[in-house]
Amino acid sequence: MTVYFPKWYINGGRTSPRRGGNFVAKFVNLNFKTYLTFLNWMPQALKMSESELINHAGLDSAVFLRIYTLGLKIFVPITVVALLILVPVNVSSGTLFFLRKELVVSDIDKLSISNVRPESIRFFVHIGLEYLFTIWICYMLYKEYDNVATTRLHFLASQCRRAEQFTVVVRNMPLIPGHSISDSLDHFFKTNHPDHYLCHQAVYNANKFAKLVRKRYRLQNWLDYNQLKFERHPEKRPSKMTGFLGLWGERVDSIDFYKQQIKEFDKKMALERQKVLNDPKFILPVAFVSFKSCWGASVCAQTQQSKNPTLWLTNWAPEPRDVYWRNLAIPFVSLTIRKLIISLSVFALVFFYMIPIAFVQSLANLEGLERVAPFLMPVIELKFIKSFLQGFLPGLALKIFLYILPTILMIMSKIEGHIALSTLERRASAKYYYFMLVNVFLGSIVTGTAFQQLHSFLHQSPTQIPRTIGVSIPMKATFFITYIMVDGWAGIASEILRLKPLIIFHLKNMFLVKTERDREKAMDPGSVDYPETLPSLQLYFLLGIVYAVVTPILLPFILVFFAFAYLVYRHQIINVYNPRYESGAAFWPHVHSRIIASLLISQLLLMGLLSTKKAANSTPLLVILPILTLSFHKYCKNRFEPAFRKYPLEEAMAKDIMDRTTEPDINLKAFLADAYLHPIFRTFEEEELVEVRVDKVTVDRHQSYADNDQTSDLSSPSPPHHSYQPTSPHQDVYHHGLPPQYAYNLASPPHYGYHYEVEP
């Protein structure tokens, strides 16, 4: 059950139902009544309202589910109309008499537009429904964009006070001779934002210190394991050998050995930490700057700070959980070069990805391999090796490449230099979508590899490309129906069965888990895999929109996918996945744009298809449709996207007034001081002291600052924190690492709140 309901186990909402019983009962559920009610999860997944879901899992998760409901809202009416009107029109048009000699056709093709005779007046029905479907999709997109933007504004306005609402990230700060970066930053913001600047947190290059922290963590884990082992068997203290992998060397007491190792590491970490904090060379030209109000932060984040537009660059800071710390050390001047290199790499990956696969698959050509390496002939001629190379290796190579592809794309996004996990996942998602568009959709329609397609496209008129692709679309409907069942339906089934996480958890539990900390880490399910799930979703939108007029019999398969995927992911979000961050549905503009792109692709391909049917009288009627679609997209972009990009000063002031009314006595400097402290600066002992201090402050928020100073002296959880407070003495503060709690209320006023900027 820890695999299927890990969210509740980690939060303490559930405990293991089987703590005793025989050996078999530990691995197999012997309560046969549960097998009769195994579908009870479906109604349970629908009980939680959207507002409760947002409070439980955040806005990102709730809006992710709305993509599936949007698919149902779009395709249910389209499916009904298409099946009732288009299928009879196609079937009654006289079979594929004119093409039966050149092509092998199936019964599904007889239900498609291919069955309509050339120059037929029936094409006006297809064109009319293309207009009708486009109007319906645009209407649903408009309503959904409006609903998501409104929900986002309500969500952000109803949030409690959070660090990112008052903080901006400053990059590319100039180096002033004779002044440290912190001094220069402090002076700059005191001068230019004297009434609103509060404090800043410098960012340190602590890569070596981070390695020591990871090694110290492993040593602590081994110490905990041996102490637990000794508690269970107190008659014998655990021991180990000090040689390589514990295979030889002097035998010593394990507990004393690891205690001594940790003690030595603590000394190294203390020295390295002081070196990082005291040497100006370790301070990076980037910092998190906090302000006394949301209004002050919004002014700074959305204005040019210097007459040189390349210096003192400001933007909204991601929430602390969302910061990808490693990329903060990347020099700003190298970001443009990095993005250019990655763009070229993605292009090469999309169009030339078959080269490494073809190399491995060439091994299946045994004659060529024997010519290149004749000394391998005795091995190759073995029956087992020969069967493996010819039958198993080529498919395995392709499968391995597709399996590691999302990881490769995420690494590329990290190299680009984005500093937020949410942005990294959105960029990786975009790259994966381009790959699937070219190699799954276009690659399946046009025979040959993507490189061959690119070569053929470059050597023909641009006006012929839609015709080339459009003529092949109806004949590929069977393939895509199979693809939806194999990739979509089977993928959803594997998602709810969770066989892979189940096997991995038990393997970790048997071989790697030593302490409860290890068990919780093995139990952690992570978050929804947005970089892989969103592109797949957008591909199904593309297939449904393209084939709605061409081969409408594909639409019921799309509907089944969206319906079951909605149920499954609703259950998984409620019971399984823990969000890593909260971006306030910042991915929605990308979802909207790619559905619009699907509409444009379907319109262009239908024009190309009709041009092959000698429908010269009806085809020109489609020319205006892409123009209208682009105009609609531009309108939506101007109307709704500012809610995901900008922060009006009027709303910022309203948020500040509301915060001062609800929490008039809050010590904002204490709240913001260590919010953006790098996690590696919190060692194990410090975290324990911080937790004690947080509990103390929770009991008495208005405790005297002298007590806070005393606790801070004991723990010293952070490097020096720079603040600007001319009217009050300096105060050491606390920071807690607890995830934010969402308080979402649909009845709250629609004020703007903290936003993430949507990259172009």
N, C-alpha and C positions, 0 to 999 in steps of 0.2 A: 504493500500500500504506500510505502514511502516513495515509490516511483510514480504512482498515479495521483497522489494527493500531496506532493512534497511541500506545497505552499503552506498548507495547514500544519504539517508536522514541524516545519522550520519555525513557524510563528507560535507553536505550542497549542494550536487549535485541535490537534488530534494526537493520539498516542497509538502505538502499535496494537492491533487487535489480537495478535497472537504472541503471547509471552511464554507460553508453556506448551504442553502437549507432546506428542511423539515426534520422532525425527521427520516423518513425512509431512506432518502438519506445519513444520517450519518453512516448507518450500511450496506446498500445494494447499489450496483452499479446499478443505473437506466439508464445508458447509454448502450442501447441494442446493439449498434454497436460493442462494445468491445467483446461481446459474440460471434460474428461472426469471430473475428480475434484472438481468444484465443490461437491459436497455433503459433502466430507470434514470440513467444519467442525462438522457435527452430532456425530459420535462424539468429535471432539476436545473439544467443549464439555462432554461428560459425563465426561471422564477425571478432572478435578480433584475431589477429595473435598471435603466441606463444611468440614472443619478447614483444609485447604489454601486453600480459597476465602476463608475468614475471614482467614487470614494475608495473602492476596494483596490482597483488596479491602475488608476490614473487615466488621463484623457487620451494618451497615445493608444492604449489598449482598446478603449471604447470606440475611438474613431477608426481604428484598424478593422473592427468588426463591422462598422458602417460601410466599408468597401464591399463586403459580401451582401449586405442588405441593398446597397445601391445596384449591385449586379442583378439581384432578384427583381427590384423595381423596374429596371430597364428591360430585362429579357423576358419576363412573364408576359406582358402585353404584346411584345414583339413576336414571341413564339406563337401565341394564339392567332394573331393576325396573319403571320407568315404561313402557318400550317393551313389556315382556313382559306386563304386567297392564293398564295403563290404556288403551293403544291398542286392544286387542281389546274392552275394555269399552265404549269410546267408539264404535268402528266398528260394533259389533253392536247398537247401540241404536236403529236405525231411521231413520237419516239425518235431515237438517234439514227434515223435512216441515212442521213447524208454523211455521217461520220463512222458508220460501222465498219467500213473497209479499212480505214486508216487507224482506228483506235479500238482498243479493247475496253468495252464499257460495262458497267455494273448496274444493278437495279437502282442503287442510290443515285447514279448519274441521271437516270430517267426522271428523278424527282427534282433535278437541278435546272438551272437556266440553260445548260447545254442541250436540253431536250427541245428548246424552242427553236423553230425554224429561222434561218437567216431572213432578214428584212421583214420579220413579223411585226404586226402592230401590237402584239402582246408585250413588247418591251416597254411600252408606255406604262404598263402596270408595275413593272419592276422599278422604273424611274420614279413613278408616283410614290411607291412604298419607300424608296430610298429617301425621298424628301420627308415623308411622314416619320420614318424611323429617326432621321437626323433631328427633326423638330422635337420628337419625344425625348431623345437622349439629351439634347441640349437643355430642355426644360428640366429634366431630372438632375442634370449636372448643376444647373443654376440653383435649384432648390436645395440640393445637398451642400453646395459650397456655402450658401447662405446659412444653412443650419449649422454646419461645422464652424464657420466663422463666429456665429452668435454663441454657440456652445463654448468655443474657446475663450471668448471675451467674458462670459459668465464665470467660467472656471478660473481664469486669472484674477478676476475681480474678487472672487470669494476665497482665494487662497490667503492663508495666514502670512504674516510678514516673513519674507525669505531673502536670503543674502543676495541672490542674483538680481533682485529688483532694485538694489542700491549700488550695484557694482558694474564697472566696465573693465574691459581688458585693454591695456595700452601696449602697443608694439612699436618697434623701430624708434626707440628713444635715442637721441643723439648723445654721444660721449663728449662731455665737457672736460677739458684738461684741468686737473687739480680738484675735481669734484667727483664723488662717487655717483653711481646711477641713482641710488636712493635719494641722495641729497638733491640731485638735479630734478628728479621727479617731484619731490616734496616742494621745492622752490617753484617749479612750473605751475603746479596746481594751486598752491597758496596764492600765487600772483593772478592766475586767470580764473580761478573758481574760489575766491576767498570766503564766500558766505556759505558754500555748500560742500567743499572738500572736507572729508573726515579723516581718512587714513588710507594706507596702501600696504599691500603684501608683496614683497619682492619675490621673484622666482629664482631659484638657485639651480645650477648645473650640478646635480648630486648623483651622477650615474654610478660612481664608485661606491658611494655610501649606500645606494640602493642594492648593489650586489651584496654588501655586508649584511644588510637587513634581511635579504632572502636567505643567505646562509645561516644567519642567526635563527631565523624562523624554523629551518629544518633541524637545527640542533635542539631547539626548544621542543619540537615535536618528538624527537627521539628521547629526550629526557622525560617528557610526559608519558610516553609509551612504557619506558622502563620503570617509572614510578608506579604506574597502574599495574604492571606485571608483578612488581614486588608486593603491592597491596593484596593481590589475589593469591600469591604464594609467598608469604612472609618467611617461610622456613629457608628460602634460598634467594640470595641477592643475585640479580642478573649480572652477567659479565660479558665481555667481548674482547677480541684481539685487536690490537692497534695497527696491524698491517693492512695491506691493500684489500679493500672490501671485507675486512674482518676475517680473512682466510689464514693469516699467519701473524706472527709478532707476539709481543708480550700480552698476556691475559690480564685485564684490569677490571675493576668494578665499573659497570656501565653508568650507574647514577653519578658516581664521583667523577668519572671521565667527562661526561657531558656537562656537568656543573662547572668543571674547570674550563672546558672549551667555551662555554657561554660567558664565563667570567673574562676570559681573554678577549673574546669577541666584543664584549661590552667596552673594554678599554680601547680596542681599535676603533669601534664606532664612535666613542666619545672624542677621540683625537680627530677622526675624519670629519665628524660633525663640526667641531670647532674650526677646523681648517676651512670647511665649506662656508661657514657663517662669517668668518673673520677676513677671508681673503676676497678682496673686491673682484678678482678675476672670475670667481664662481657665480657672481650675480649676472643674470641675463638681462638684455635690454627689453624686457617685457615685465609687466606688473599688473596686479589686480588692484584697481583704485575704487574705493568705496566713498559714498557721499551721504550726507545727512538726510536726503530725501530722494524719492523716486523722480521728482521733478529735476533735481540737480543731476542725477545720473542720466536721465533722458536727454537733457541739453548736451551733456558731454559726449554721449554715445552717438548722437546724430548730427554733430557739427564738426567742421574742420578746425583743428586746434592750432595749427601753425600756418604761417604764410607759405611755408614749404609743404605742399600736400603729401609728400612722402614721409614726413616725420610726425611723431606724436599721433599715430593712427589709433583711433578708439573705436570700439564696438562693444555690444553687449556681451558680458561674460556669461558663459554657460553656467548652469547650476553646478555646484561642487562635484556631484556624482558624475556629471557629464564631461568633465575636463579630461582630455587625453594628455597627460603631463609630459610625455616624451617629446611631443612635437613643439612644446613651448621653447625648446632649446634650438629649434631650427632658425637660422638667420632669415629675417624677413626678405632680404634682397634675393634670396635663392628660391623663394616660393614660385615666382613666375616661371623660372627655368624648370623647376620641378614639375609644375603643371603641364608645361609644354612637352617635356620628355614623357610624362605619363600618358598624355593624350595620344602621342605618336605610338606609344607602347600598346595602348588599348586598341588603336586602329589595327596595328599589326596582329595583335592577339585575335581580334574578331575575324580578320580576313585571311590570316595565315596560320590559324591554330591547327590546321591539319598537317602541317609540316612535321612536328615531332611525332604526331600520331602515325603519319605515313612512314616515318623512319622505323618505328617499332613494328608496324604492320608489314614492312618490307622483310622483316625477319621470317615471315611466313613463306617467302619465296626461297625455298631451300636451295635451289640451284644457284641463285645469286649469292647466297650466304656461303655456299661451299667454294665458289670461285674466289670470294674475298678472303675466306679463312679456311683453306683446305685442311689444316690440321684439326679442325673440328668435325671432319666428316665421320669418323667412327662414333662420335657422340650423337651427331644429328641423325644418323641412320637408326639409332635405337627407337623402337616403336613408340615408347612412352614420350620421349623427347620430341619426336616427329609429330605426334598427335597434338602435343601441347603447343608447339610452335604454329602449327597450321590452323588449329581449331579454337584454341582457348586464348592465346596471347593477344591477338588483335583486338578482340572484344574487351579483354581485360584492360588493355592500354587505354582504350577510349573511355571505359568506365572510370578508371582511376583519374584520368585527366578531368572529366566532368565533375568528379567528386571533390577534387582539390581546387577547381576553378573559383568558387566563391572565396576561398582563402587567398588565392592569388590576387583577386580583385580587391580584397580588403587591404592586403599589403600595399598594393598600388595606391589606394586611397590614403593610406598612412604616409606614404612617401610624398604625396602632394602637400602635406604639412597642415592639414586641418587640426584644430585644437579641441574639437568637441566630438565625443563618441557618436552623437546623433548625426552630425554632419558626415562623419566617416561612413556610417551605415547608409545614409542617403546617397552618397557618391558611389559607394560600392554597388548599391542597388541600381543606380543609373547605368553603370558599366555592364552589369549582368543583363539588364534589359536590352541594351544594344546588342549584346552577344546573342541573346535568344531571338531577337527580331531578325537578325541577319542569318544565323545558322540554324534556327529551328523553323521559323516561319518562311522567310525567303529561300533558305537553303533547302527546305523540303519541297517547295513549289517549283523552283528552277533546278533542273538536274545539274549535279556537279558540286564541287566545293565552293566555298565563299570566294576563294581567289579566282576560280574560273568564272564565277558570276561577275565579279568585279571586272575581269578582263573583257567579258562580253559586253557589259554595260558601257565600258569606256570606249568601245569600238562601234557603237551604234548611236543613232540620234537620241537625245534625251526624251523626245516625244514617243519613242518606240519602247521605252522601258516599261511603262504601265501595260502596253499591249503584250509584251513578252511574258510578263508575269500573269496578267489577267487571263490569258488564254489557258494557263495551266491550273488556275485556282479550282474550277469545278471538279477536275479529275483527282484532286488531292483531298477531297472531303473525307473519303474513307480512311485515309491515313490519319487525319486530324481527329476523327472520331475515335480511332484506336488510341491515339496519343492522349486524348482527354481521359479515356478509361484507364490507361496504364499509368500515366503520370499523375493525373488529377484524382481519380477515384481511388486508385491504389495508394497514392500518397496520403490522402485523407485517412484511409484505413490504417496505414502504418503510424500516422500521427496519434490516433486514439489508442492503438494497441501498444505503442511505445516499446516495441521489442528491443530496439537498439539501446535505449537508455536502461531498460531492465537488465540486459546482459552486461552492459558496462558497469552498472551499479554493483551487481553481484560479483563481478571480477575484481573491482576495486575493493569491495568489502572483504573478499577472501585474501587478496594479496597486498593491498596498499594501505588499508585503513588500520591505524595503530591507536588513534585516540578519538575522542568525541569530536574534536575539531576536524579530523580527517573525515569522519562519518558525515558531518554536516556539509563539508566541502563536496564529498561524493554524492550527497543527496541533492545538492543545489542544481535545479533544472535549467538555470539561466533564464533568458528572456526569449520572446518571440524572435525568430530568425528573420528579421525584416529584410536584410540584403538578398536573401534567396526567395522569401515568400512573396514579397511585393512584385518583383518582376514576373513571377509565374502567374500571379493574379492578373497583371496587366496584359500578359499574353492571352489569357482566356477571354478578357474583354475584347482584344483584337480579333481573335478567332470568331467570337460571337457576332461582332459588328460586321466583319467582312463577309461572313457566310449567311447573314440574315436574309439577304436578297438573293445570293447566289445559290446556296444549298441549304434551305431552312431546316432540313431534317437533322442538321447538326445541333440546333438550338436546344432540344430537350436534354441532350447530354451535358450542355453547359449549365442548364438549370439544376440538374441533379448535383453537379459539382458545387455550385454556389450554395445550395440548400444544406447539403451535408457538411460542407466546409464551415458554414456559419455555426452550425450546432457544435461541431467538434472544437473549433477554436474558441467558442464562447466557454465551453467546459474547460479547455486548457488554460485560458486566461484566468478563470475563477479559481481553479484548483491546482494548477501546475506552475505556470510561468511567473517569475518575479521580474518586473521591469528594472533595467539597469539605470534608467534615467527617465526624465519627463521633459519632453520637448514642446508640449502644448499642441500636438498634432501638426508639427511643422512640415511633415511630409505630404500633407494634403494637396498643396499646389502642384506637386509633382504628379500625384495620382490624377488630378484633373487634367493636367497638360497631356499626359500620355493617353488618356481616353480620347481627348480631342485629336491627338495624332492618329489614333486608331480610326476615328471617323474620316479624317483626311485620306488615310491610306485606302480605306474601303471605297471612298468616292472615286479616287484616281484609278484604282484597279477595276472598278465597275465601268468606268469610261474606256479603259483599255480593252476590257472584255467585250463591250458592246461594239467597239470599233472592228472587232474580228467577225461580228455577226452582220456586218453591212447595214447597221442601223443608223444610217447617216441622218435620217430625219429626227430621230429621238435622242441621239447621243449629245448634241449641243445643249440640250436642256440641263445637263449635269454640270456644265461649266460654271454656272453661277453658284453651285452648292459649296464648293471649297472656299469661295470668297466669303459667303455668308458665315460659314463655320469659323473661319479665321477672325472675322469681325466679332462674332460672339465670344471667341476666346479672348480677344483684346479687351472687350467690355468687362468680362469677368475678372480679368487680370487687374484692371484699373479699379474695379468695384470692390473686390474682396481681398486681393493679395496684400494690400496695406495692413490688414488686420494681422497678417503673419510676418510683416516686415518692420512696421513703424510703430511708434509709441507717441500719440499726441500729447502735447504738454497739458492740455485741458484735462485729459483723463489722468495724467500723472499727478496733477495737483489734487484732483478728486480722490485719488488713491491715498495720497499723503494725509488729506483731511480725515478720511475714514480711519486710517491707521492711528492718527493722533487721538481720535475720539475713542476708539476701542482699546488702545494700549497707551495711555498718556504718559506712563511712568517708565517705559522701557528704556534700558540703557543701550542705545543703538550701537555705540562703539564696542561695547562688550559683546553684542550680538554678531557684529561683523568682523571683529578683530582677526580671528583665526579661521574664518570660514573657508578661505582658499589656501590654507596651509597644505603643503605637499604631504600626502599620507605617509611617506617613509620617515618623516620626522617624528612620528608617534611610535616609539618602541613599545614593547610589551608592558613594561612596568609603568610607563607613562600613560598608556591607555587605561590601565586599571585605576590609576589615580584620577585621571580625567573623568572616568565613569562615576567614581565616588563623588567628585566635585559636582558633576551634573546633577546627581541625585540630591545633593545638598542644596543646590540652587533651586531645584524644582520644589523642594519643600518650602523654602523661604526665598523667594525671588528678590526680595528687598533687603537681604542681609547686608550688613555693613561691608564697605569696600575693603576694609582692613582684613576681614576674614578671607576675601577673595585674593588679596595680595599674598597672604600667608600660604594659601593652598597653591597659588601659582608658583611661589618660590619652591615649594616641595616638588612640584611636577615639572615645571618648565617645559611645557609641551611644544613650544614653537620657537623659532628663531626670532630675533628682535623684530617687533612689528611697529611700523612707522605711522604715527597719527598726528593729526593737526587739530588741536583743541585748545585754543588760546585762553578760554575762559574756565577751564577745569583742569585739575591736576591729572597726571598720567595714572592710568589704572591698568593693572594686568587683568586679563580676562580669560574666560574659558571658551572652549569649543567642543561641541559634541558631534559625533559622526552618525547620529541617528537619521534615517531617511525621512524626508518630509511627509507630513500627514496631509491628505487632501480633504478639504472641507468644501464640498461642491454643493451649491444650492441654486436650483433653477430660478428661484424667485429673486435672486440678488440682482442689483442694478448692473447693466452692461458696461462696466468700466473696463478700459484697457488695462493690461498688466504687463508683466515682463514678457518679452518676445525673443524668439530666435530668428535671426535673419535667414531668409531663404536664399541659398546661393543661386545665381543665374544659371 
